[in-house]
Amino acid sequence: MLSRGHRKWSLAILTEEGIDPGNLGLPAEVSDWDIISCRLDEVDPGKFRPAILLLAFHPSHEGLSLWLNRFRLLNNDTLILLAEGEEEVQWYRAAISLGVDQLLKLPLDEQGWLTFLGETAEMLSMDSEQNVFLGRLERSTESLEESRRGLAEMLIKSYENLGRMHGQLTSRLGQLSTLYQLGRDLSLESNWDGALDRFLKTCVETLDFEGVALMLWSFDSSRLAVRSRLSIADTTLNDCVERLLGLGAEKGSAAELIYLTEGGLQVGKHEEAMGIDWRLLALPLMHGGEAQGFLILGKTYATYSDFESDFHFLKTVQTILGEEIANAKAMHSLKKLEEFNRTILESIHAAVLTVDGYGKVSYRNPQAGVLFGSRLLPGTPFGFDHDFHLIDGDESGLGVSDWIQRECLFRRPDTNEEKRLLISTTSLPVRHKADIQYVMISEDLTEYKKLESELRRAERLSSLGSLSAGMAHEIRNPLAGIAMTAQVLRVKLREMPEATTFLDRIHEETLRLERIVRSLLDFSKPAPPRLAVLDLRELAERILLDLAPQAATAGVVLAGVDASDAVPVWADRDQIHQIVLNLVLNAIQACADGDCVNIRIVRAAAARGGEGRVRLCVADTGPGVPEELQSKLFDPFFTTKVEGTGLGLSVCQKIMEEHGSGMRYRATESGGAEFSFDLAPAAMKTKA
């Protein structure tokens, strides 16, 4: 240590191990200098104050930087030298990073040391004024050292505070990470189970909560149920649910915090937390003024600052959960509405098409697929082709104005079936071309038009029936007089063969007119059916047996009824016998040699859980009915037979209408004809 009174200076050589100063080229003795050598781990930087400190080892030595910083903090007047090694650049960099005063190239010879130490001693020696100044400076230095020591203590305390702040910051980062992951999971996952489980697990394992649970209100806020839980006993949660239910959704949601104590519930502010001995905390979840549920928390806090820190985090969780739960409820309602709309669209009988702003079909319901087949598929451009014909105009595209009830004829190429459609379209405002711009609804009017035609035909036939009844009564009386007069003349003129022949012809024509009049009466006002249980199979077989000789004469094959068991129906035996007999006779007369006539009895599919009706079909392999004549089959007085009256099928139609059904005709695959009608099975016992 420097002794200012005796002009004695000290040189400390700091090495990894103690060395002989002579190895560095130092002389054995140097006046005015004390030379000492020591190791780094042997020296306390607070009790070591040489005039010159020589660092005689590699600057990358472990612990050197920390030791030197502390030494410099307590000894600011020591000249610090660094022994320079062979790699000058590396040593210069080390000198800069360590903050030494200068580098010293070692070893020096004896003269070099004497010169260096002499110059250094001369520099350190000052005149009296300088000594006074140095004394003052030393006192200032001592004061500064005290200040530095105080600053060091402050820095140590600051380091400790920084450590605590680092811990708090780490906790906040963990909370922020939890919030981010929670929001991300809830927004991306349709099933919340995994997201909530991860959130609760993070709260317990990372954020040091003792237990966490999430409770949700039902849509009508009448029920409260645990959605997810972790580390909270079931009995505790059940008690919590009962108490929160008693508090009510409206009052519970209006609170900032709900404290669950041993005695019950206490609604309060977060500032009151440290004054309440709670078991659990309930954080109400709200969104848009509606109660969503509660976040239940269990945790013990030592200080209010710790609680307040978590409370700000929980307020953010409260916002995220409240919003996401409300969104989930809204999405649930939208999905139910979407399912309801889809159910409606898929179950209605009308065909529904939507067209986007690009002019392509974006959706069609199943009925549209049934109606249009391979036409107007989703993703294809919308447009009518040559198979569509608008009845009220030539324009077949979607225009700026809506269509209202435009009729269209459509023929499906795959089935060659023609449909009568009623089409209406509505245009919608769009923001993007991918949105729906047009909605087109098509109703199949084919059956309706047929029924409408049949109704008009029935009205005409009703009028014709009334007229026929009047004419029949008017014709029948004079016809009876003609027949009686012909009989009397035949008796009186029996000796005149020529007259008898003419009278026989008059009599035959009179009988023929009588049959026509009787048919007119049957057509105009058929007798009401006397319903009873009838075995339809037995009746059909009986008719086939009776007509077998006539069929054999015509060379027509009669096929047996394809029903092995009895087929009981509810019908008038005589009227059904008349219909089947008439249909089989017509079929035999229409067939050529080698053709076949058969009777089939089938049961139609049941509708709405009821029992299906029984259908009897009389089919033949004859030439069938030309398409242009099919619409006139059941018109009165229409016939293709030379001797026919044209009332047989009309009377059959009338009888079946009285039975609550009707006659139908269709061409068979072989080109023949098939007539059919339906009857109620005996088990139904329903009257027409």
Buried (B, 14 or more C-beta within 10 A) or exposed (E): EBEBEEEBBBBBBBBEEEBEBEEBBBBEEBEBBBBBBBEBEEBEBEEBBBBBBBBBBBBEBEEBBEBBEBBBBBBEEBBBBBBBBEEEEEBEEBBEEBEBEEBBEBBBEEEBBBEBBBEBBEEBEEEEEEBEEBEEBBEEBEEEBEEBEEEBEEEEEEEEEEEEEEEEEEBEEBBEEBBEBBBEBBEEEEEBEEBBBBBBEBBBEEBEBEBBBBBBBEEEBEEBEBEBBBBBEEEBBEBBBEBBBEBEBEBBBEBBBBBBEEEEBBBBEBEEBEEEEBEBBBBBBBBEEBBBBBBBBBBEBEEBEBBBBBBEBBEBBBBBBBBBBBEBBEEEEEEEEEEEEEEEBEEBEBBBBBBBBEBBBBBBBEBBBEBBBEBBEEEEEBBBEEEBBBEEEEEBEBEEEEBEEBBBBBEBEEEEEEBBBBBBBEBEEEEEEEEBBBBBBBBBBBEEBEEEEBEEBBEEBEEBBEEBBEBBEEBBEEBEEBBEEBEEBBEEBEEEEEBBEBBEEBBEBBEEBBEBBBBBBBBBBBEEBEBEEBBBBEBBBBBBEEBEEBBEEBEBBBEEBEBEEEBBBBBBBEBBBBBBBBBBBBBBBBBEEEBBBBBBBBEEEEEEEEBBBBBBBBBBBBEBBEEEEBBBBBBBBBBEEEEBBBBBBBBBBBBBBBBBBBBBBEBBEEEBBBBBBBBBBBEBEEEB
